[in-house]
Amino acid sequence: MATVALRRPAALERSIAGVRVLEYAGLAALVALSLVLRTGQMHVHFWIDEGLSVGISRHAIADIPRVLRLDGSPPLYYWLLHWWMEVFGRSEAQTHAFSLLCAMLTIPAAWWAGRSLFGERAGWALAGLTAINPFLTSYAQETRMYALVILLATLCTACFLHAYLYGRRAYRIPFGVLLAALLYTHNWAFFYALALAVALALVWRASEDRRALARDAGVGFGLAALLYAPWLPTLVFQTLHTGAPWATPPSFSTLVKSPNLLLGGQSGTYVVALAGGAGLAALAGRSRRDRTVLVPALAVIAVLPILAAWGLSQASPAWATRYLAIALPPLLLLAAVGLTRSGRIGVAALALLAASWVYASGPSAKSNAHYLAETMSPLVHRGDIVLSMQPEQVPVLSYYMSPRLTYANPFGIVRDTGVADWRDGAEHFDRTGVDTQLLPLIRRMRVGQRLLFVKPIVFKPERWRGPWTSRVRDRSMEYEGVLRADSRLNLVAIVPQHFRDPGPNPLQGLLFVKTTNG
């Protein structure tokens, strides 16, 4: 018996093609809007962390894992940035462009995630929120890994929900690969993975075939673990010797205000909580599974990474607001699902968010390191010394100043100016000091040789209470006192001399010249 192939009517084919054209046009419009919002600060000069990004990524691919034993980060972002710089260059705009690309790719990824999981309206709502979200706007213009984290977490969250909430087994492998990629991009992915495991437990509790679900979980999570296993020895070393010595335990108010940072301020949090909460309540009332599995799982994935990071940071501080990037995709997905199920209230809420978010921009200044370097560079020459009291500032200072200068920090001469050595940082400060480092350095200087002393401007003392930062602050004051009092040195320039509000991450440079060996 012959098999007859059924064909769609031509009119239906044209209708589908027309819908797809409209979808592509809508996505293109969102990307274009996002480009307008996210390219205004592409040329802003680097700050500490961006100097580290470029400095680490300029090393050979094979050397980056070794270098990161000093830094404490996983390698994926630095590998990708290395290749990007090889092709496009390493200026501010050129390296910011990699983050911008990640942010732009997140828009269609969000559209696919929302649409494939929760329907057309959720897809467009999620894509729209992603296109104008202020947090992503800021990090789309920064040479750091956070835009990449948001892209990967958007795709990973969707694949997890497809694979384990909806039982679509084809998504298990992509999920495992994406989770491994996140772990190779930022260590806060462990908090995200914990949230996924808790969400999986909710699914398992309600599952009719728990054995099959366990096998499927073994495929996805097991693949991620297998792919990540080669990095485990380095992670153990980093955990024992690097960490985040600059951090302090975050307060409870810091935890409460975390959603504000991701949702454009307190008003954005209120809008999402009230209007989105109403929609989620309606969704929870639709069926027992939605009430006991779907909505709780979405909430857990969005909230638990923040709670877990805050809780661990009470004992071992590792908190920074920029690390919240890992929680943004599930939080926006939760918001999109809730708002699109809130009827007219949700439409009004989306309009309010758009009206407030569309004016957000990236920071117009991140540090005065470029200004200091540009001003002082004509006054220093080959062989002169740049002594940075913050070891982590050396990469950005060396980026903007001559490679023929000698760079030093409180621990001694810096051989690799592309990375900061965080290993046992507080103990390293305690083992060194004026007698072991500064006085021998001055003694070795030639008459006529110059020393640029770069110190942080301690404008907000509450930010200088960590194990590392407090030592930087105290050692800076100690070194400055010794340099000013040394009769062999003359102070010839100070930059900046006068300031009211020094801006973010401010530095001051004092230029000394050695006049005698006496």
C-alpha positions as CSV (number, residue, x, y, z in Angstrom):
1,M,0.0,0.0,0.0
2,A,1.4,3.3,-1.1
3,T,2.2,5.9,1.6
4,V,0.7,9.3,0.9
5,A,2.8,12.3,2.2
6,L,0.5,15.0,3.5
7,R,1.5,18.6,2.6
8,R,0.5,21.8,4.3
9,P,-1.8,24.0,2.1
10,A,0.2,26.8,0.4
11,A,-1.8,29.5,2.3
12,L,-0.9,27.9,5.6
13,E,2.8,27.8,4.6
14,R,2.7,31.5,3.7
15,S,1.0,32.3,7.0
16,I,3.6,30.5,9.0
17,A,6.4,32.2,7.0
18,G,4.8,35.5,7.7
19,V,4.7,34.8,11.4
20,R,8.3,33.9,11.4
21,V,9.3,37.1,9.6
22,L,7.4,39.1,12.2
23,E,9.2,37.1,15.0
24,Y,12.6,37.8,13.4
25,A,11.7,41.4,12.9
26,G,10.6,41.7,16.5
27,L,13.8,40.2,17.8
28,A,15.9,42.4,15.5
29,A,14.0,45.4,16.9
30,L,14.8,44.4,20.5
31,V,18.4,43.8,19.6
32,A,18.6,47.2,17.9
33,L,17.1,48.9,21.0
34,S,19.5,47.1,23.2
35,L,22.4,48.2,21.1
36,V,21.4,51.8,21.5
37,L,21.1,51.4,25.2
38,R,24.3,49.4,25.6
39,T,26.9,51.2,23.5
40,G,27.0,54.6,25.1
41,Q,29.9,53.8,27.5
42,M,31.9,51.4,25.4
43,H,35.1,53.6,25.6
44,V,35.0,54.1,29.4
45,H,38.5,53.3,30.8
46,F,39.2,50.1,32.7
47,W,39.1,49.6,36.4
48,I,40.9,47.0,38.6
49,D,39.0,43.9,37.5
50,E,39.1,44.8,33.8
51,G,42.8,45.2,33.9
52,L,43.0,41.8,35.4
53,S,40.8,40.4,32.6
54,V,43.0,41.7,29.9
55,G,46.2,40.9,31.8
56,I,45.3,37.3,32.4
57,S,43.8,36.8,28.9
58,R,47.0,38.1,27.2
59,H,48.8,34.9,28.4
60,A,49.0,31.9,26.1
61,I,46.0,29.6,26.2
62,A,48.0,26.8,27.9
63,D,49.4,29.2,30.5
64,I,46.0,30.7,31.7
65,P,45.1,27.8,34.1
66,R,48.5,28.2,35.8
67,V,48.1,31.9,36.1
68,L,44.6,31.5,37.6
69,R,46.1,29.5,40.5
70,L,47.1,33.0,41.7
71,D,43.8,34.7,40.9
72,G,41.1,32.3,42.0
73,S,38.8,32.3,38.9
74,P,37.9,29.5,36.5
75,P,39.3,29.7,33.0
76,L,36.5,29.7,30.3
77,Y,36.0,33.5,30.1
78,Y,39.7,34.2,29.9
79,W,40.2,31.6,27.1
80,L,37.4,33.2,25.1
81,L,38.7,36.7,25.7
82,H,42.2,35.6,24.7
83,W,40.8,34.5,21.3
84,W,38.7,37.6,21.0
85,M,41.7,39.9,21.6
86,E,43.8,38.0,19.1
87,V,41.2,38.9,16.4
88,F,39.8,42.3,17.5
89,G,42.4,43.9,19.8
90,R,42.6,44.7,23.5
91,S,41.4,48.3,23.8
92,E,38.5,49.2,26.0
93,A,35.9,49.3,23.3
94,Q,37.3,46.2,21.6
95,T,37.2,44.1,24.8
96,H,33.9,45.5,25.9
97,A,32.5,44.4,22.6
98,F,32.8,40.7,23.6
99,S,30.5,41.3,26.6
100,L,28.2,43.3,24.4
101,L,28.0,40.3,22.0
102,C,27.1,38.0,24.9
103,A,24.4,40.4,26.0
104,M,22.9,40.6,22.5
105,L,22.9,36.8,22.2
106,T,21.0,36.6,25.5
107,I,18.0,38.4,23.9
108,P,17.1,35.6,21.4
109,A,18.1,33.0,24.0
110,A,15.6,34.5,26.4
111,W,12.9,34.6,23.8
112,W,13.5,31.0,23.0
113,A,13.5,30.0,26.7
114,G,10.3,31.8,27.6
115,R,8.5,30.8,24.5
116,S,9.4,27.2,24.5
117,L,8.6,26.8,28.2
118,F,5.6,29.1,28.8
119,G,4.3,30.3,25.5
120,E,4.5,33.2,23.1
121,R,3.7,36.0,25.6
122,A,6.3,34.8,28.1
123,G,8.9,34.6,25.4
124,W,8.4,38.2,24.3
125,A,8.2,39.4,27.8
126,L,11.4,37.7,28.8
127,A,13.2,38.9,25.7
128,G,12.0,42.4,26.3
129,L,13.1,42.5,29.9
130,T,16.4,41.0,28.9
131,A,16.9,43.6,26.2
132,I,16.6,46.6,28.6
133,N,17.6,45.2,32.0
134,P,19.9,47.8,33.7
135,F,22.1,45.2,35.4
136,L,22.9,43.6,32.0
137,T,23.2,47.0,30.4
138,S,26.0,47.8,32.8
139,Y,27.9,44.6,32.4
140,A,27.4,44.5,28.6
141,Q,30.0,47.4,28.6
142,E,32.5,45.8,31.0
143,T,35.5,43.5,30.2
144,R,34.4,40.9,32.7
145,M,32.6,37.6,32.6
146,Y,29.1,38.6,33.9
147,A,27.4,39.0,30.5
148,L,28.7,35.6,29.5
149,V,27.3,34.2,32.8
150,I,23.9,35.7,32.1
151,L,23.9,34.2,28.6
152,L,24.9,30.7,29.8
153,A,22.5,30.8,32.8
154,T,19.6,31.8,30.5
155,L,20.2,28.7,28.3
156,C,21.0,26.4,31.2
157,T,17.9,27.3,33.2
158,A,15.7,26.6,30.1
159,C,17.4,23.3,29.4
160,F,17.0,22.2,33.0
161,L,13.3,23.0,33.1
162,H,12.8,21.2,29.7
163,A,14.7,18.2,30.8
164,Y,13.4,17.7,34.4
165,L,10.2,19.6,34.9
166,Y,8.7,18.6,31.5
167,G,10.6,15.3,31.0
168,R,12.1,16.3,27.6
169,R,15.1,14.0,27.7
170,A,16.8,15.5,24.6
171,Y,17.7,18.5,26.8
172,R,19.8,16.5,29.3
173,I,23.0,16.7,27.4
174,P,22.8,20.4,26.5
175,F,22.0,21.0,30.2
176,G,25.0,19.2,31.4
177,V,27.3,21.0,28.9
178,L,25.9,24.4,29.9
179,L,26.1,23.8,33.6
180,A,29.8,22.7,33.2
181,A,30.4,25.9,31.1
182,L,28.9,28.0,33.9
183,L,31.1,26.3,36.5
184,Y,34.1,27.0,34.2
185,T,33.0,30.7,34.0
186,H,32.3,31.8,37.6
187,N,32.4,30.0,41.0
188,W,29.0,31.3,42.1
189,A,27.7,28.7,39.6
190,F,28.0,26.3,42.5
191,F,25.2,28.2,44.3
192,Y,23.2,28.1,41.1
193,A,23.8,24.3,40.8
194,L,22.7,23.9,44.4
195,A,19.4,25.7,43.5
196,L,18.9,23.4,40.6
197,A,19.5,20.3,42.8
198,V,16.8,21.6,45.2
199,A,14.4,22.2,42.4
200,L,15.1,18.7,41.1
201,A,14.2,17.4,44.6
202,L,10.8,19.1,44.3
203,V,10.3,17.4,40.9
204,W,11.4,14.0,42.3
205,R,9.1,14.2,45.3
206,A,6.1,14.6,42.9
207,S,7.3,12.2,40.2
208,E,5.5,9.0,39.3
209,D,8.7,7.4,38.0
210,R,11.5,8.4,40.4
211,R,13.9,5.9,39.1
212,A,13.7,7.2,35.6
213,L,14.1,10.8,36.9
214,A,17.2,9.8,38.9
215,R,18.7,8.3,35.7
216,D,18.0,11.4,33.8
217,A,19.5,13.5,36.5
218,G,22.6,11.4,36.5
219,V,23.0,12.1,32.8
220,G,22.8,15.8,33.0
221,F,24.4,16.5,36.4
222,G,26.9,13.6,35.9
223,L,28.0,15.0,32.5
224,A,28.6,18.4,34.2
225,A,30.6,16.8,36.9
226,L,32.6,14.8,34.5
227,L,33.4,17.8,32.3
228,Y,34.4,19.9,35.4
229,A,36.5,17.2,37.0
230,P,39.8,18.3,35.4
231,W,39.6,21.6,37.1
232,L,38.9,20.3,40.6
233,P,42.6,20.2,41.7
234,T,43.0,23.8,40.8
235,L,39.7,24.7,42.5
236,V,40.9,23.0,45.7
237,F,44.2,24.9,45.6
238,Q,42.3,28.2,45.0
239,T,39.9,27.5,47.8
240,L,42.7,26.9,50.2
241,H,45.0,29.8,49.2
242,T,43.0,32.6,47.3
243,G,39.3,33.1,48.1
244,A,38.1,36.7,48.4
245,P,40.3,38.3,51.1
246,W,38.9,41.8,50.2
247,A,35.4,40.8,51.2
248,T,33.5,41.2,54.4
249,P,30.4,39.4,55.6
250,P,27.3,41.0,53.9
251,S,24.7,42.5,56.2
252,F,21.0,41.4,56.2
253,S,20.1,44.6,54.5
254,T,22.5,43.7,51.7
255,L,20.5,40.5,51.2
256,V,17.2,42.3,51.2
257,K,18.3,44.9,48.7
258,S,19.8,42.3,46.3
259,P,16.7,42.2,44.0
260,N,16.9,46.0,43.7
261,L,20.3,45.7,42.0
262,L,19.0,43.2,39.5
263,L,15.6,44.8,38.8
264,G,16.6,48.5,38.4
265,G,16.0,49.7,41.9
266,Q,13.4,49.3,44.7
267,S,10.5,50.4,42.4
268,G,11.4,47.6,40.0
269,T,11.4,45.1,42.8
270,Y,8.0,46.2,44.0
271,V,6.5,46.1,40.5
272,V,7.7,42.6,39.9
273,A,6.8,41.3,43.4
274,L,3.3,42.7,43.3
275,A,2.2,42.2,39.7
276,G,4.3,39.1,39.1
277,G,3.3,37.6,42.4
278,A,-0.3,37.9,41.4
279,G,0.3,36.1,38.2
280,L,2.3,33.3,39.9
281,A,-0.5,32.9,42.4
282,A,-2.9,32.4,39.5
283,L,-0.5,29.9,37.9
284,A,-0.2,28.0,41.2
285,G,-4.0,27.7,41.3
286,R,-4.2,26.1,37.9
287,S,-3.2,22.6,39.0
288,R,-1.7,20.8,41.9
289,R,1.6,20.2,40.0
290,D,1.9,23.9,39.2
291,R,1.3,24.7,42.8
292,T,3.7,22.1,44.4
293,V,6.4,21.8,41.7
294,L,6.5,24.4,38.9
295,V,6.1,27.7,40.8
296,P,8.2,26.5,43.8
297,A,10.9,25.3,41.5
298,L,11.0,28.6,39.6
299,A,11.3,30.5,42.8
300,V,14.0,28.2,44.2
301,I,16.2,28.6,41.1
302,A,15.8,32.4,41.2
303,V,16.2,33.0,45.0
304,L,18.3,30.2,46.4
305,P,21.6,31.2,44.7
306,I,21.5,34.6,46.4
307,L,20.5,33.1,49.8
308,A,23.2,30.4,49.7
309,A,25.9,32.9,48.7
310,W,24.8,35.3,51.5
311,G,24.7,32.5,54.0
312,L,28.1,31.1,53.2
313,S,29.6,34.6,53.1
314,Q,28.7,35.0,56.8
315,A,31.4,32.4,57.6
316,S,33.7,32.7,54.5
317,P,33.1,36.1,52.8
318,A,32.8,35.8,49.0
319,W,30.1,38.4,48.3
320,A,30.1,41.0,45.6
321,T,27.0,42.5,44.0
322,R,28.3,41.9,40.5
323,Y,28.3,38.1,41.3
324,L,24.5,38.3,41.4
325,A,24.6,37.9,37.6
326,I,24.1,34.2,38.1
327,A,20.6,34.8,39.6
328,L,19.4,37.3,37.0
329,P,18.2,34.9,34.3
330,P,16.0,32.7,36.5
331,L,14.7,35.9,38.3
332,L,13.7,37.5,34.9
333,L,12.1,34.2,33.9
334,L,10.1,34.1,37.1
335,A,9.1,37.8,36.5
336,A,8.1,37.2,32.9
337,V,6.0,34.1,33.8
338,G,4.2,36.0,36.6
339,L,3.7,39.3,34.7
340,T,2.2,37.5,31.6
341,R,-0.3,35.8,33.8
342,S,-1.5,38.9,35.6
343,G,-3.7,40.2,32.8
344,R,-3.9,44.0,32.5
345,I,-2.0,44.5,35.7
346,G,0.9,42.6,34.2
347,V,0.8,44.7,31.0
348,A,0.9,47.8,33.1
349,A,3.7,46.5,35.1
350,L,5.7,45.6,32.0
351,A,5.2,49.1,30.7
352,L,6.3,50.6,34.0
353,L,9.5,48.5,34.0
354,A,10.2,49.5,30.4
355,A,9.7,53.2,31.2
356,S,12.2,53.1,34.0
357,W,14.7,50.6,32.6
358,V,15.1,52.2,29.2
359,Y,16.9,55.2,30.6
360,A,19.6,53.1,32.3
361,S,23.2,53.3,31.1
362,G,26.5,51.9,32.0
363,P,28.8,53.8,34.4
364,S,30.6,56.8,32.8
365,A,33.6,56.3,35.0
366,K,35.0,53.2,36.8
367,S,38.3,54.4,38.1
368,N,40.8,57.3,37.7
369,A,43.7,54.9,36.9
370,H,43.8,56.0,33.3
371,Y,43.9,59.7,34.3
372,L,46.7,59.1,36.8
373,A,48.7,57.0,34.3
374,E,48.2,59.5,31.5
375,T,49.2,62.5,33.7
376,M,52.2,60.8,35.3
377,S,53.6,59.0,32.3
378,P,55.5,62.0,30.8
379,L,57.2,62.4,34.2
380,V,58.6,58.8,34.5
381,H,61.2,57.1,32.3
382,R,62.6,53.7,31.5
383,G,63.6,51.9,34.7
384,D,61.6,54.2,37.0
385,I,59.5,52.4,39.6
386,V,55.7,52.3,39.9
387,L,54.9,51.1,43.5
388,S,51.2,50.2,43.8
389,M,49.9,49.6,47.3
390,Q,47.0,47.6,45.9
391,P,48.7,44.6,44.1
392,E,45.5,44.2,42.1
393,Q,46.0,47.6,40.6
394,V,49.2,46.7,38.9
395,P,47.6,45.1,35.8
396,V,45.5,48.2,35.0
397,L,48.4,50.6,35.7
398,S,50.8,48.6,33.5
399,Y,48.1,48.5,30.8
400,Y,48.1,52.3,30.6
401,M,51.8,53.0,31.4
402,S,55.0,51.9,29.7
403,P,56.1,48.3,29.9
404,R,59.7,49.6,30.3
405,L,58.9,50.8,33.9
406,T,59.5,48.6,36.9
407,Y,56.3,47.6,38.7
408,A,56.3,46.8,42.4
409,N,53.7,46.1,45.2
410,P,54.1,45.7,49.0
411,F,55.4,42.2,48.3
412,G,58.2,43.2,46.0
413,I,59.0,43.6,42.3
414,V,56.2,42.2,40.1
415,R,57.5,39.9,37.4
416,D,54.1,39.2,35.7
417,T,52.1,42.5,35.6
418,G,49.0,40.8,34.1
419,V,47.8,39.1,37.3
420,A,47.4,39.8,41.0
421,D,48.7,37.1,43.4
422,W,45.9,36.6,45.9
423,R,47.5,33.5,47.5
424,D,47.4,33.8,51.3
425,G,47.1,37.6,50.8
426,A,46.6,38.7,54.4
427,E,49.4,36.5,55.6
428,H,51.7,37.8,52.8
429,F,51.0,41.4,54.1
430,D,51.9,40.3,57.6
431,R,55.2,38.7,56.5
432,T,56.4,41.9,54.7
433,G,56.7,45.5,55.6
434,V,58.8,48.7,55.5
435,D,62.0,47.0,56.7
436,T,61.8,44.0,54.3
437,Q,60.5,45.7,51.2
438,L,60.3,49.5,51.1
439,L,63.7,50.5,52.6
440,P,65.7,48.0,50.5
441,L,63.8,49.3,47.4
442,I,64.8,52.9,48.2
443,R,68.4,51.8,49.0
444,R,68.7,50.1,45.6
445,M,67.4,53.2,43.7
446,R,69.9,55.2,41.7
447,V,70.3,59.0,42.2
448,G,67.9,60.6,39.8
449,Q,65.6,57.5,39.6
450,R,62.0,58.1,40.2
451,L,59.4,56.3,42.2
452,L,55.7,56.7,41.6
453,F,53.8,55.7,44.8
454,V,50.2,54.8,44.0
455,K,47.8,54.5,46.9
456,P,44.0,54.1,47.2
457,I,42.0,57.1,48.2
458,V,40.1,55.8,51.3
459,F,36.9,57.8,50.7
460,K,34.5,55.4,52.4
461,P,36.2,53.8,55.4
462,E,33.4,51.1,55.7
463,R,34.7,49.6,52.5
464,W,38.2,49.1,53.9
465,R,37.5,46.7,56.8
466,G,38.3,43.3,55.1
467,P,41.4,41.3,55.9
468,W,43.0,42.5,52.6
469,T,41.6,46.0,52.3
470,S,42.4,47.0,55.9
471,R,46.0,46.0,55.4
472,V,46.2,47.9,52.1
473,R,44.9,51.0,53.9
474,D,47.3,50.7,56.9
475,R,50.3,49.8,54.8
476,S,49.6,52.7,52.4
477,M,49.6,55.2,55.3
478,E,52.8,53.6,56.7
479,Y,54.7,53.7,53.4
480,E,53.6,57.2,52.6
481,G,54.9,58.4,55.9
482,V,58.3,56.8,55.4
483,L,58.6,58.1,51.8
484,R,57.7,61.7,52.8
485,A,60.2,61.6,55.7
486,D,63.1,60.1,53.8
487,S,65.8,62.8,53.3
488,R,67.0,61.0,50.2
489,L,63.7,61.6,48.3
490,N,62.1,64.7,47.0
491,L,58.3,64.8,46.3
492,V,57.9,66.4,42.9
493,A,54.3,65.7,41.9
494,I,50.9,64.6,43.3
495,V,48.0,63.5,41.1
496,P,45.2,64.3,41.8
497,Q,45.9,67.1,44.2
498,H,42.4,68.3,45.0
499,F,39.1,66.4,44.9
500,R,35.7,66.5,46.5
501,D,34.2,63.3,45.2
502,P,37.0,61.1,43.9
503,G,34.7,58.8,42.0
504,P,34.7,55.0,42.0
505,N,37.9,53.0,42.9
506,P,40.0,56.2,43.3
507,L,43.8,56.4,43.3
508,Q,46.4,59.0,44.1
509,G,49.9,59.1,42.8
510,L,52.9,60.7,44.6
511,L,56.1,61.0,42.5
512,F,59.4,61.0,44.3
513,V,62.9,61.4,42.9
514,K,66.0,60.1,44.6
515,T,68.5,63.0,45.1
516,T,71.2,61.4,47.2
517,N,72.5,58.1,48.5
518,G,73.2,59.6,51.9
